[in-house]
Amino acid sequence: MQLRAERERLGYTRDQAAERADITSRYLAAIELGEKIPKADVLVKLIRGMGASANTVIYASQQEADDECERLARLFLQCTPRERKLIAAIIDTILDQHRQEDTPDEKA
């Protein structure tokens, strides 16, 4: 979510945006930092209060992810079949490692 970037682009201080949404600036800071996830009604108040675009606030990060995926696909297509196999193996290894780190140890 790109709430802070949109708030700054529109020229609102954190205090001003929070006041328009009837929330504290501390709560808004926590939302912008990803520490809190706002309920839908709060998000709507923030977006409407600033006159922001919901698509920009909510979907901007998805667009960035899509752009990165397209870039990786273009690079991947430039590789030889051997390089593609190597890249796939590296990605598999990285993902396996992350899955192991995220899975708590089971004790019998």
Backbone bond lengths (Angstrom), bond angles and torsions (degrees), N, CA, C in turn:
res aa  C-N    CA-C-N  psi(-1)  N-CA   C-N-CA  omega(-1)  CA-C   N-CA-C  phi
1 M - - - 1.446 - - 1.531 107.87 -
2 Q 1.306 115.81 136.82 1.464 122.09 -174.70 1.526 112.27 -109.36
3 L 1.309 116.42 42.94 1.460 121.11 -174.71 1.527 112.29 -63.29
4 R 1.314 116.80 -47.44 1.470 119.49 -177.51 1.525 111.46 -63.30
5 A 1.325 116.36 -45.13 1.463 119.83 -179.40 1.525 110.88 -60.45
6 E 1.326 116.51 -41.24 1.465 119.95 179.75 1.528 110.68 -69.69
7 R 1.324 117.78 -40.25 1.463 121.12 176.97 1.525 110.40 -58.61
8 E 1.326 115.81 -47.16 1.469 120.06 -179.16 1.526 111.22 -66.72
9 R 1.327 116.72 -39.40 1.467 120.42 178.92 1.528 110.97 -61.27
10 L 1.331 115.71 -36.89 1.463 120.49 -179.61 1.528 112.92 -81.92
11 G 1.331 116.98 -6.25 1.460 121.05 174.34 1.517 115.96 85.92
12 Y 1.317 117.17 19.93 1.464 120.58 178.50 1.522 110.33 -94.96
13 T 1.324 115.47 140.33 1.461 119.07 169.68 1.527 107.00 -78.17
14 R 1.299 115.73 165.81 1.462 119.75 177.70 1.534 110.01 -61.32
15 D 1.324 116.26 -41.68 1.468 120.26 179.65 1.530 111.59 -61.94
16 Q 1.322 116.44 -43.11 1.464 119.98 -179.53 1.529 111.47 -63.73
17 A 1.315 116.60 -46.14 1.468 120.58 -179.21 1.522 110.87 -64.56
18 A 1.324 116.43 -41.31 1.466 120.43 179.56 1.524 110.60 -63.31
19 E 1.321 116.41 -43.11 1.467 120.21 179.85 1.526 111.05 -61.71
20 R 1.328 117.04 -41.57 1.465 121.11 179.74 1.530 111.75 -64.10
21 A 1.336 116.93 -28.04 1.468 121.09 -179.55 1.522 112.14 -97.46
22 D 1.318 116.60 0.24 1.465 122.38 179.76 1.535 111.94 60.25
23 I 1.339 114.80 44.62 1.468 121.47 174.61 1.521 107.91 -131.86
24 T 1.314 117.43 169.01 1.463 119.85 177.98 1.524 110.00 -80.48
25 S 1.318 115.53 153.51 1.466 119.21 177.31 1.525 110.39 -66.82
26 R 1.318 116.96 -28.56 1.465 120.72 176.94 1.538 110.43 -64.68
27 Y 1.331 116.27 -42.16 1.466 120.70 178.21 1.526 110.09 -65.70
28 L 1.334 116.93 -41.81 1.461 120.41 177.44 1.524 110.42 -61.58
29 A 1.317 117.37 -41.42 1.467 120.64 177.89 1.525 110.16 -59.78
30 A 1.324 116.84 -42.95 1.468 120.66 179.73 1.525 110.95 -64.04
31 I 1.329 117.13 -37.09 1.468 120.80 177.04 1.523 109.56 -65.41
32 E 1.327 116.20 -48.16 1.466 120.59 -177.75 1.523 112.19 -63.32
33 L 1.307 117.32 -31.94 1.464 121.16 -179.97 1.528 112.60 -85.60
34 G 1.320 116.92 -2.21 1.455 120.82 179.49 1.511 113.87 79.49
35 E 1.320 116.72 12.00 1.466 120.74 179.59 1.522 111.58 -80.96
36 K 1.319 116.73 -26.50 1.468 122.85 179.12 1.521 108.64 -129.57
37 I 1.317 115.59 147.43 1.457 121.34 174.58 1.527 106.83 -109.51
38 P 1.335 116.68 119.37 1.463 118.47 -176.50 1.526 111.93 -73.87
39 K 1.324 115.37 150.51 1.460 119.60 171.60 1.523 107.28 -69.34
40 A 1.311 115.87 160.34 1.464 121.04 -176.20 1.522 112.35 -56.82
41 D 1.329 117.53 -41.41 1.465 119.44 -177.60 1.527 111.85 -65.18
42 V 1.317 116.99 -35.10 1.470 120.80 178.16 1.524 109.74 -68.86
43 L 1.321 116.58 -43.55 1.459 120.43 179.10 1.528 110.37 -61.66
44 V 1.317 116.77 -42.34 1.468 120.77 177.86 1.528 110.55 -61.80
45 K 1.330 117.67 -43.45 1.471 121.00 178.32 1.528 111.02 -61.01
46 L 1.328 116.29 -42.15 1.467 119.78 179.53 1.521 110.91 -63.66
47 I 1.318 116.33 -48.38 1.464 120.65 -177.37 1.527 110.55 -63.73
48 R 1.318 116.74 -47.76 1.475 120.25 -179.94 1.525 111.70 -66.74
49 G 1.322 116.31 -40.62 1.458 120.35 -178.61 1.517 113.40 -61.00
50 M 1.319 116.22 -32.53 1.463 120.28 179.37 1.526 112.04 -93.53
51 G 1.339 116.18 -9.57 1.462 118.69 -175.54 1.514 110.86 69.57
52 A 1.320 115.86 31.24 1.464 121.63 -177.35 1.524 110.66 -86.21
53 S 1.305 115.65 166.53 1.458 122.07 175.04 1.525 108.69 -89.93
54 A 1.328 116.63 125.08 1.463 120.23 177.94 1.524 110.60 -60.92
55 N 1.325 116.85 -38.48 1.467 119.59 179.66 1.521 111.25 -61.83
56 T 1.317 116.48 -42.18 1.462 119.91 179.92 1.519 110.98 -64.62
57 V 1.318 116.30 -44.71 1.466 120.55 -177.48 1.522 111.42 -68.01
58 I 1.319 117.38 -44.89 1.460 121.01 -171.73 1.522 113.06 -87.45
59 Y 1.323 117.79 -41.17 1.460 120.05 -170.25 1.517 115.16 -101.62
60 A 1.317 119.29 -2.09 1.466 120.58 -178.56 1.515 111.46 -59.37
61 S 1.330 118.08 -41.70 1.462 119.95 -179.21 1.520 111.00 -67.48
62 Q 1.336 118.01 -31.82 1.462 120.76 176.29 1.521 109.88 -66.00
63 Q 1.335 117.07 -39.96 1.459 120.65 178.50 1.523 110.24 -63.34
64 E 1.339 117.01 -40.68 1.460 120.46 177.66 1.524 110.42 -62.03
65 A 1.328 117.31 -41.12 1.464 121.30 178.79 1.522 109.95 -64.92
66 D 1.342 117.03 -42.16 1.461 120.69 178.65 1.524 110.77 -62.24
67 D 1.329 116.96 -41.83 1.463 121.04 178.73 1.525 110.84 -61.88
68 E 1.331 116.92 -41.18 1.462 121.00 179.51 1.527 110.56 -66.43
69 C 1.322 117.22 -39.63 1.468 120.78 177.74 1.528 110.66 -63.09
70 E 1.324 116.34 -42.03 1.464 119.92 177.92 1.522 110.94 -62.85
71 R 1.324 117.04 -41.39 1.469 120.90 178.54 1.522 110.56 -62.17
72 L 1.333 116.58 -45.14 1.463 120.05 178.99 1.522 111.43 -63.91
73 A 1.322 117.26 -38.58 1.468 120.63 178.75 1.526 110.61 -63.97
74 R 1.340 116.75 -42.25 1.473 119.48 178.17 1.524 110.96 -61.60
75 L 1.329 116.74 -43.82 1.465 120.38 178.83 1.522 111.15 -63.89
76 F 1.326 115.98 -43.03 1.461 121.57 -178.57 1.533 110.55 -61.23
77 L 1.328 116.79 -39.93 1.464 120.68 -179.05 1.527 112.56 -68.20
78 Q 1.311 117.34 -19.35 1.462 120.96 178.09 1.529 111.99 -82.16
79 C 1.312 117.11 -10.10 1.462 122.05 -176.28 1.524 111.65 -83.11
80 T 1.319 114.23 155.85 1.464 120.14 173.26 1.529 108.36 -75.04
81 P 1.335 117.76 163.26 1.468 119.58 176.87 1.533 112.32 -55.79
82 R 1.310 117.04 -38.90 1.469 120.48 179.12 1.528 110.97 -64.06
83 E 1.342 116.53 -43.72 1.464 120.76 178.45 1.534 111.16 -64.24
84 R 1.330 116.69 -37.28 1.466 120.38 178.56 1.521 111.26 -63.17
85 K 1.327 116.74 -41.78 1.468 120.30 178.06 1.523 110.48 -63.20
86 L 1.316 116.44 -41.83 1.456 121.17 179.26 1.537 110.62 -63.70
87 I 1.319 116.65 -44.97 1.469 120.89 178.71 1.520 110.58 -61.81
88 A 1.322 117.27 -43.87 1.468 121.03 179.01 1.525 110.63 -61.50
89 A 1.322 117.21 -40.55 1.467 120.67 178.97 1.530 110.94 -65.49
90 I 1.315 116.78 -39.64 1.468 120.87 178.38 1.531 110.03 -63.80
91 I 1.325 116.43 -45.31 1.468 120.29 179.34 1.522 110.51 -62.33
92 D 1.335 117.25 -44.09 1.471 120.75 177.53 1.525 111.15 -57.34
93 T 1.323 116.58 -43.59 1.463 121.33 -179.50 1.527 110.85 -63.19
94 I 1.319 116.20 -45.20 1.468 120.57 179.51 1.526 110.66 -61.91
95 L 1.327 117.09 -46.85 1.467 120.53 -179.27 1.520 111.64 -64.45
96 D 1.333 117.21 -40.76 1.466 120.34 177.51 1.524 110.48 -60.63
97 Q 1.323 116.86 -42.42 1.462 121.34 179.60 1.525 110.85 -62.09
98 H 1.330 116.38 -44.62 1.469 119.85 179.31 1.518 111.57 -64.86
99 R 1.317 117.01 -38.67 1.468 119.92 178.84 1.522 110.56 -64.32
100 Q 1.327 116.73 -39.27 1.466 120.33 179.21 1.526 110.66 -66.29
101 E 1.321 116.85 -37.98 1.466 120.81 179.57 1.522 111.16 -69.41
102 D 1.342 116.64 -32.40 1.461 121.01 -178.37 1.518 113.54 -82.56
103 T 1.338 117.53 -17.49 1.458 121.34 -178.05 1.519 109.60 -91.69
104 P 1.338 117.56 122.36 1.471 119.14 178.52 1.523 110.45 -67.76
105 D 1.311 115.17 146.83 1.463 120.00 178.17 1.516 109.37 -65.45
106 E 1.324 115.24 134.69 1.461 119.85 176.58 1.513 108.30 -97.09
107 K 1.310 115.62 134.04 1.460 119.95 178.61 1.510 108.05 -109.47
108 A 1.306 115.61 131.80 1.469 120.39 -177.98 1.502 111.30 -84.38
